[in-house]
Amino acid sequence: MSQPNGQEVLCIGFGALGVMYSWILEKSGLKVTAITRPHMLDTLQSQGITIESEKFGTIKNWKPHRLVGDAAHANDRSYAYIVCSFKALPDLVPTASLVAPFIEGEHAQEKPPTIVLLQNGIGIEHPLQLTYPHVPIISVVAWIGANLLKEGDAIRVTHGKLERLVIGLYTGEGRSTTRGVAEDDFADPAGYIDDPDRKRAGLTSTDQFANALRAGGGTVEVAAEIQAARWLKALWNSALSSLCTLSRSTVSALLAPEVLPFTLPVTRRTMLEVLYVARAWGYSEEAVPMKAIDDTLRMTIQLYAPQPTKNSGAAPTSDVVNEKADSSRRATQNFKPSMLLDIEYGRPCELEPIIGSILDRARARGVATPRLDLVYATLKVQQDSALKASSQRQENQEHINRWTHRKPPIAGAVDTHAWDRPAPKLGRFNSMDAGGDILSTRPDKKLRGKPVDLDLA
């Protein structure tokens, strides 16, 4: 299937992720208009941005087809794709309100643009799809380590070796099971069941976008079950990203040999809580395999574990070679999850989509999540302060107030008292195997939280 060469693409959010994929999309022949922060606009327009990537090399002074400082200047044409690479902050501002001018404005066409959600979290698509059920949404899970750094007047993005996207058309959430996990509201918010032609058009748009990413050098997998891919990424975000944030450390520091015996078991058990919630929402062993926990840990250790910077072997190696090797790993070794960077800069972080949305789903299905509860409660204190500092606009203040007093937006959790009721112990899962089926109490069919030894060879 062909790629959409020459089409106009809007990128909202020109941080590290937005820069990397705007560059990749432009390499494929698309024309990218990027909305950046106003205070960075002059520097970017005059100097561009330098990308230092272990995978792609160094790209100096790059600029997209067009740079603007606000939505008004971008809303002078129609777009085939609107890439949302800003952080999903439903407790500050709904995504729907940010894309509304481009869907409802004077340049909107009869065929709506395809929205691409290049964001972290569970359930981020649902509110947007309910607001615009006729708009196709491509949900994207990004496995990439990149940070945007501003040093004086210079702006650069550092990127390691990891770069992989899993994308898919958003068709709903929850899996149909004998226990009735899937709810109509979540199962098909776009109404694709009654309009298969529109679904086919959405799938075509998804394939074309994937082809454009591949043509630009990106690594892309198109998934039939994109929500399963989101739960797999949630294993990493909810455990490793949050623990880095709580400890104010890089991923490499979290994996240092001196602390790994303590951090690894807690990380794994936190991931297990995410898996329990996924099972309760109908995602089976085939969709979200239990081995993904250890696969994710193994991948993270292989990529980010601290490495010696000098050659300790018997054979001599020149200082020049060592210096180049050290430099090539620097971006990976210094990588900080975006949640940690937000906390360091006093900005609101993705607490709700990464942790809160999983807890909402856990409460709705009666799943105990003590570790995730502790993470959420600890980070919620700082999130509240950051939200107050960011809510200068009246509409933001009103939205934050509504969010604070909202009913949990999950079927089954019908009032705010859902948070007050004690969740059952994990006994309900003692007879559930990794495939999610309720069995008799066979001891070999339990979900265990015991740490395992990882063979990293």
C-alpha positions as CSV (number, residue, x, y, z in Angstrom):
1,M,0.0,0.0,0.0
2,S,1.3,3.4,-0.9
3,Q,2.4,6.1,1.6
4,P,0.7,9.6,1.6
5,N,3.6,11.6,0.0
6,G,3.3,15.3,0.2
7,Q,0.3,15.4,2.5
8,E,0.1,18.0,5.3
9,V,0.7,16.7,8.8
10,L,0.3,18.7,12.0
11,C,2.4,17.9,15.0
12,I,1.1,19.2,18.3
13,G,3.8,19.0,20.9
14,F,7.4,19.5,19.7
15,G,9.2,17.8,22.5
16,A,11.7,14.9,22.2
17,L,9.1,12.5,20.8
18,G,7.5,15.1,18.5
19,V,10.9,16.1,17.1
20,M,12.0,12.5,16.4
21,Y,8.9,11.5,14.6
22,S,8.4,14.9,12.8
23,W,11.9,14.3,11.4
24,I,11.1,10.7,10.4
25,L,7.8,11.7,8.7
26,E,9.5,14.5,6.8
27,K,12.1,12.1,5.5
28,S,9.3,10.1,4.0
29,G,8.0,13.1,2.0
30,L,5.3,14.4,4.3
31,K,5.1,18.2,5.1
32,V,5.1,18.7,8.9
33,T,3.8,21.8,10.6
34,A,4.9,21.7,14.2
35,I,3.5,23.7,17.1
36,T,6.2,24.4,19.6
37,R,6.4,26.3,22.8
38,P,6.4,30.1,22.1
39,H,9.6,30.7,24.1
40,M,11.4,28.2,21.9
41,L,10.1,29.4,18.5
42,D,12.7,32.1,17.7
43,T,15.6,29.8,18.6
44,L,14.2,26.9,16.6
45,Q,13.5,29.1,13.6
46,S,16.9,30.6,13.6
47,Q,19.1,27.7,14.6
48,G,17.0,24.6,14.2
49,I,17.5,21.6,16.4
50,T,20.3,19.1,16.6
51,I,19.4,15.4,16.9
52,E,22.0,13.2,18.5
53,S,20.9,9.6,17.9
54,E,22.7,6.3,18.5
55,K,20.4,4.8,15.8
56,F,20.2,7.6,13.2
57,G,23.4,9.5,13.8
58,T,23.8,13.3,14.3
59,I,21.5,15.6,12.4
60,K,22.4,19.2,12.9
61,N,20.2,22.3,12.7
62,W,17.2,20.5,11.4
63,K,13.8,22.2,11.1
64,P,10.4,20.9,9.9
65,H,8.6,22.2,6.9
66,R,6.9,24.8,9.1
67,L,7.2,26.0,12.8
68,V,4.5,27.9,14.6
69,G,4.1,29.0,18.2
70,D,0.3,28.5,18.6
71,A,-2.7,26.7,17.2
72,A,-4.1,29.9,15.6
73,H,-1.1,30.1,13.2
74,A,-1.3,26.4,12.4
75,N,-5.0,26.5,11.6
76,D,-4.7,28.0,8.2
77,R,-5.1,24.8,6.2
78,S,-6.4,21.3,6.4
79,Y,-4.3,18.3,7.5
80,A,-4.4,14.6,6.7
81,Y,-3.0,13.6,10.0
82,I,-2.9,15.4,13.4
83,V,-0.1,13.9,15.5
84,C,-0.6,14.5,19.2
85,S,2.8,14.1,20.8
86,F,2.1,16.3,23.8
87,K,1.6,14.6,27.1
88,A,-1.9,13.3,27.9
89,L,-3.0,15.4,30.9
90,P,-6.7,14.7,31.3
91,D,-6.6,16.3,34.8
92,L,-5.5,19.6,33.3
93,V,-6.9,19.9,29.8
94,P,-8.8,17.4,27.6
95,T,-7.1,16.3,24.4
96,A,-10.4,16.9,22.5
97,S,-10.2,20.6,23.3
98,L,-6.7,20.9,21.8
99,V,-7.6,19.3,18.5
100,A,-11.1,20.8,18.2
101,P,-10.0,23.9,16.2
102,F,-8.6,21.6,13.5
103,I,-11.7,19.4,13.3
104,E,-14.3,22.0,13.6
105,G,-12.6,25.1,12.1
106,E,-13.1,26.8,8.8
107,H,-10.5,24.7,7.0
108,A,-12.1,21.4,8.2
109,Q,-13.0,19.2,5.3
110,E,-15.9,16.7,4.9
111,K,-13.4,13.9,5.4
112,P,-12.0,14.5,8.9
113,P,-8.3,14.3,9.6
114,T,-6.9,11.1,11.2
115,I,-5.8,11.8,14.8
116,V,-2.6,10.0,15.8
117,L,-2.2,9.7,19.6
118,L,1.6,9.3,20.2
119,Q,1.1,9.3,23.9
120,N,1.5,7.1,27.0
121,G,-1.3,5.6,29.1
122,I,-4.4,3.5,29.2
123,G,-7.8,4.8,28.1
124,I,-6.4,8.0,26.5
125,E,-8.4,7.5,23.3
126,H,-11.9,7.0,24.8
127,P,-12.8,10.6,25.8
128,L,-11.6,11.9,22.4
129,Q,-13.5,9.2,20.5
130,L,-16.7,9.9,22.4
131,T,-16.4,13.6,21.5
132,Y,-15.7,12.9,17.8
133,P,-17.0,9.5,17.0
134,H,-16.6,10.1,13.3
135,V,-12.9,10.9,13.5
136,P,-10.5,7.9,13.1
137,I,-7.9,7.6,15.8
138,I,-4.6,5.8,15.4
139,S,-3.3,4.8,18.8
140,V,0.5,4.6,19.0
141,V,2.7,2.9,21.6
142,A,6.2,4.3,21.5
143,W,9.3,2.4,22.7
144,I,11.9,5.0,22.5
145,G,14.4,6.7,24.9
146,A,14.8,10.4,24.0
147,N,15.2,13.6,25.9
148,L,15.0,17.2,24.8
149,L,17.7,19.5,26.3
150,K,18.0,23.2,26.2
151,E,21.5,24.5,26.9
152,G,21.7,28.3,26.5
153,D,20.5,29.1,23.0
154,A,21.1,25.5,21.7
155,I,18.3,23.0,21.6
156,R,19.0,19.3,21.0
157,V,17.4,15.9,21.3
158,T,19.4,13.0,22.6
159,H,18.2,9.5,21.5
160,G,19.6,6.1,22.2
161,K,19.3,2.9,20.1
162,L,15.7,1.9,21.0
163,E,13.1,3.1,18.5
164,R,10.0,1.1,17.8
165,L,6.3,2.0,17.3
166,V,3.3,-0.3,17.6
167,I,0.3,1.4,16.0
168,G,-3.3,0.4,15.4
169,L,-6.7,1.8,14.7
170,Y,-8.6,2.5,17.9
171,T,-11.8,0.4,17.9
172,G,-12.6,0.3,21.6
173,E,-11.3,-1.1,24.9
174,G,-11.9,-4.3,26.8
175,R,-12.3,-7.8,25.5
176,S,-15.5,-9.9,25.3
177,T,-15.4,-12.7,27.9
178,T,-17.7,-15.0,29.6
179,R,-17.5,-12.8,32.6
180,G,-18.8,-9.8,30.7
181,V,-15.8,-7.6,31.1
182,A,-16.3,-5.5,28.0
183,E,-18.9,-2.7,28.3
184,D,-20.7,-1.3,25.2
185,D,-19.5,2.2,25.9
186,F,-15.9,1.1,25.8
187,A,-16.2,-1.7,23.3
188,D,-17.1,0.4,20.2
189,P,-17.2,4.2,20.9
190,A,-16.7,5.0,17.2
191,G,-19.6,2.8,16.1
192,Y,-17.6,0.8,13.7
193,I,-19.8,-2.3,14.1
194,D,-22.6,-0.5,12.3
195,D,-20.3,1.1,9.7
196,P,-17.7,-1.4,8.4
197,D,-16.8,0.9,5.4
198,R,-15.7,3.6,7.8
199,K,-13.6,1.1,9.7
200,R,-12.0,-0.1,6.5
201,A,-11.1,3.5,5.7
202,G,-9.6,3.9,9.1
203,L,-7.5,0.8,8.6
204,T,-6.3,2.1,5.3
205,S,-5.3,5.4,6.8
206,T,-3.4,3.5,9.5
207,D,-1.5,1.4,7.0
208,Q,-0.6,4.5,5.0
209,F,0.7,6.2,8.1
210,A,2.8,3.2,9.0
211,N,4.3,3.1,5.5
212,A,5.3,6.8,5.8
213,L,7.0,6.0,9.1
214,R,8.9,3.1,7.6
215,A,9.9,5.2,4.6
216,G,11.4,7.7,7.0
217,G,13.5,5.0,8.7
218,G,11.2,4.3,11.7
219,T,10.5,0.8,13.0
220,V,6.8,0.1,12.9
221,E,4.4,-2.7,13.7
222,V,0.7,-2.5,12.9
223,A,-1.2,-4.3,15.6
224,A,-4.7,-5.7,15.2
225,E,-5.1,-5.4,19.0
226,I,-3.5,-2.0,19.9
227,Q,-5.0,-2.0,23.4
228,A,-3.0,-5.1,24.3
229,A,0.1,-3.3,23.1
230,R,-0.8,-0.4,25.4
231,W,-1.1,-2.7,28.4
232,L,2.3,-4.2,27.6
233,K,3.8,-0.7,27.6
234,A,2.0,0.0,30.8
235,L,4.1,-2.7,32.4
236,W,7.2,-0.5,31.8
237,N,5.6,2.9,32.5
238,S,3.7,2.1,35.6
239,A,6.6,0.3,37.3
240,L,10.0,1.6,36.0
241,S,9.0,5.1,35.0
242,S,7.2,5.7,38.3
243,L,10.1,4.2,40.4
244,C,12.6,6.4,38.6
245,T,10.4,9.3,39.4
246,L,10.0,8.4,43.1
247,S,13.7,7.9,43.5
248,R,14.7,10.9,41.3
249,S,17.0,8.6,39.3
250,T,17.9,7.7,35.8
251,V,16.9,4.2,34.6
252,S,20.5,3.2,34.7
253,A,20.8,4.2,38.4
254,L,17.7,2.2,39.2
255,L,19.5,-0.9,37.7
256,A,22.9,-0.3,39.4
257,P,24.3,-3.6,40.8
258,E,24.3,-2.2,44.4
259,V,20.5,-1.5,44.3
260,L,19.2,-4.1,41.7
261,P,18.5,-6.8,44.4
262,F,16.1,-4.3,46.0
263,T,14.6,-2.6,42.9
264,L,14.1,-5.6,40.7
265,P,11.6,-7.5,42.9
266,V,9.5,-4.4,43.6
267,T,9.5,-3.5,39.9
268,R,8.4,-7.0,39.0
269,R,5.6,-7.2,41.6
270,T,4.4,-3.7,40.5
271,M,4.2,-5.1,36.9
272,L,2.2,-8.0,38.2
273,E,-0.4,-5.7,39.6
274,V,-0.8,-4.1,36.1
275,L,-1.1,-7.6,34.7
276,Y,-3.8,-8.5,37.2
277,V,-5.9,-5.5,36.1
278,A,-5.4,-6.3,32.4
279,R,-6.6,-9.9,33.1
280,A,-9.7,-8.5,34.9
281,W,-10.4,-6.5,31.7
282,G,-10.3,-9.6,29.6
283,Y,-6.8,-9.5,28.2
284,S,-5.7,-13.1,28.1
285,E,-2.3,-14.8,28.1
286,E,-2.3,-14.7,24.3
287,A,-2.9,-10.9,24.3
288,V,-0.8,-9.8,27.3
289,P,1.5,-12.8,28.1
290,M,2.9,-13.1,31.6
291,K,6.4,-13.6,30.2
292,A,6.2,-10.0,28.9
293,I,7.1,-8.9,32.5
294,D,10.5,-10.7,32.4
295,D,11.0,-9.8,28.7
296,T,10.5,-6.2,29.6
297,L,12.9,-6.4,32.5
298,R,15.5,-8.2,30.5
299,M,15.3,-5.6,27.7
300,T,15.6,-2.8,30.1
301,I,18.6,-4.2,31.9
302,Q,20.3,-5.0,28.6
303,L,19.7,-1.4,27.4
304,Y,20.2,0.7,30.5
305,A,22.3,-1.3,33.0
306,P,25.4,0.7,33.9
307,Q,28.4,-0.3,31.8
308,P,32.1,0.2,32.5
309,T,33.5,3.1,30.6
310,K,37.0,1.8,30.4
311,N,38.2,-1.4,28.8
312,S,38.9,-3.8,31.7
313,G,40.0,-6.7,29.5
314,A,43.5,-7.9,29.0
315,A,43.8,-6.6,25.4
316,P,44.7,-2.9,25.3
317,T,42.3,-0.5,23.7
318,S,43.1,3.1,22.8
319,D,41.6,6.0,24.7
320,V,40.0,7.3,21.5
321,V,38.1,4.1,21.0
322,N,37.0,4.1,24.6
323,E,35.9,7.7,24.4
324,K,33.8,7.0,21.3
325,A,32.2,4.0,23.0
326,D,31.4,6.0,26.1
327,S,29.9,8.8,24.0
328,S,27.7,6.5,22.0
329,R,26.1,5.2,25.2
330,R,25.8,8.5,26.9
331,A,22.2,9.2,25.8
332,T,21.1,5.8,26.9
333,Q,22.9,5.9,30.3
334,N,21.6,9.4,31.1
335,F,18.0,8.7,30.0
336,K,15.3,9.9,32.3
337,P,11.6,9.0,31.8
338,S,9.5,12.0,30.9
339,M,7.5,11.6,34.2
340,L,10.7,12.3,36.1
341,L,11.6,15.3,34.0
342,D,8.2,16.8,34.6
343,I,8.5,16.4,38.3
344,E,12.0,18.0,38.2
345,Y,10.7,21.0,36.3
346,G,7.6,21.3,38.4
347,R,5.3,20.5,35.5
348,P,2.2,18.2,35.6
349,C,3.1,14.7,34.7
350,E,1.2,11.8,33.1
351,L,0.0,10.5,36.4
352,E,-3.6,9.9,35.4
353,P,-3.1,8.0,32.1
354,I,-0.1,6.0,33.4
355,I,-1.3,5.1,36.9
356,G,-4.7,6.6,37.6
357,S,-6.4,5.0,34.7
358,I,-5.2,1.6,35.8
359,L,-6.4,2.2,39.3
360,D,-9.8,3.3,38.0
361,R,-10.0,0.0,36.2
362,A,-8.8,-1.9,39.2
363,R,-11.4,-0.4,41.4
364,A,-14.1,-1.2,38.9
365,R,-13.2,-4.9,38.9
366,G,-12.2,-5.3,42.5
367,V,-8.5,-5.8,41.9
368,A,-6.1,-5.0,44.8
369,T,-3.1,-2.8,43.7
370,P,-1.3,-1.8,46.9
371,R,2.0,-0.8,45.2
372,L,0.3,1.2,42.5
373,D,-1.8,2.9,45.1
374,L,1.3,4.0,47.0
375,V,2.9,5.3,43.8
376,Y,-0.2,7.2,42.9
377,A,-0.7,8.7,46.4
378,T,2.9,9.8,46.6
379,L,3.0,11.5,43.2
380,K,-0.5,12.9,43.5
381,V,0.8,15.4,46.1
382,Q,3.2,16.9,43.7
383,Q,0.8,16.6,40.8
384,D,-1.7,18.7,42.7
385,S,0.8,21.4,43.3
386,A,1.9,21.4,39.6
387,L,-1.7,21.6,38.4
388,K,-2.4,24.6,40.6
389,A,0.7,26.3,39.2
390,S,-0.4,25.5,35.6
391,S,-4.1,26.5,35.9
392,Q,-3.9,30.2,35.3
393,R,-6.7,30.2,32.7
394,Q,-10.2,30.1,34.1
395,E,-11.3,27.2,31.9
396,N,-8.4,25.1,33.2
397,Q,-9.3,25.9,36.8
398,E,-12.9,24.8,36.1
399,H,-11.8,21.6,34.4
400,I,-9.4,20.7,37.2
401,N,-12.2,21.2,39.7
402,R,-14.6,19.0,37.7
403,W,-11.9,16.3,37.4
404,T,-11.1,16.4,41.1
405,H,-14.8,15.8,42.0
406,R,-15.6,13.5,39.1
407,K,-17.1,10.1,39.4
408,P,-14.6,7.4,38.3
409,P,-15.3,7.1,34.6
410,I,-15.3,3.3,34.5
411,A,-18.3,1.1,34.3
412,G,-18.8,-0.6,37.7
413,A,-17.2,2.3,39.7
414,V,-20.4,4.3,39.8
415,D,-19.6,6.8,42.5
416,T,-16.6,8.4,44.3
417,H,-17.1,5.9,47.2
418,A,-15.5,3.3,45.0
419,W,-12.2,4.5,46.2
420,D,-13.3,4.1,49.9
421,R,-14.3,0.5,49.7
422,P,-11.6,-2.1,50.4
423,A,-10.5,-4.0,47.4
424,P,-10.4,-7.8,47.7
425,K,-7.2,-9.6,48.3
426,L,-5.5,-11.4,45.5
427,G,-7.3,-14.6,46.4
428,R,-9.6,-14.3,43.4
429,F,-6.5,-14.7,41.2
430,N,-5.1,-17.7,43.0
431,S,-7.1,-20.0,40.7
432,M,-6.6,-17.9,37.6
433,D,-3.9,-19.1,35.3
434,A,-1.8,-16.8,33.1
435,G,-4.4,-17.2,30.3
436,G,-7.1,-15.6,32.5
437,D,-9.5,-18.6,32.9
438,I,-11.0,-19.4,36.2
439,L,-9.9,-22.9,37.2
440,S,-10.1,-25.1,40.2
441,T,-7.6,-24.5,42.9
442,R,-4.7,-26.3,41.3
443,P,-1.4,-25.1,42.9
444,D,0.4,-25.1,39.5
445,K,-2.1,-22.6,38.0
446,K,-1.4,-19.6,40.2
447,L,-0.2,-16.1,39.3
448,R,3.0,-15.9,41.3
449,G,4.8,-12.7,42.3
450,K,8.1,-14.4,43.1
451,P,11.1,-12.8,41.4
452,V,13.0,-14.8,38.9
453,D,16.6,-15.0,37.9
454,L,17.0,-13.4,34.5
455,D,19.4,-15.0,32.0
456,L,20.8,-11.9,30.3
457,A,23.3,-13.7,28.1
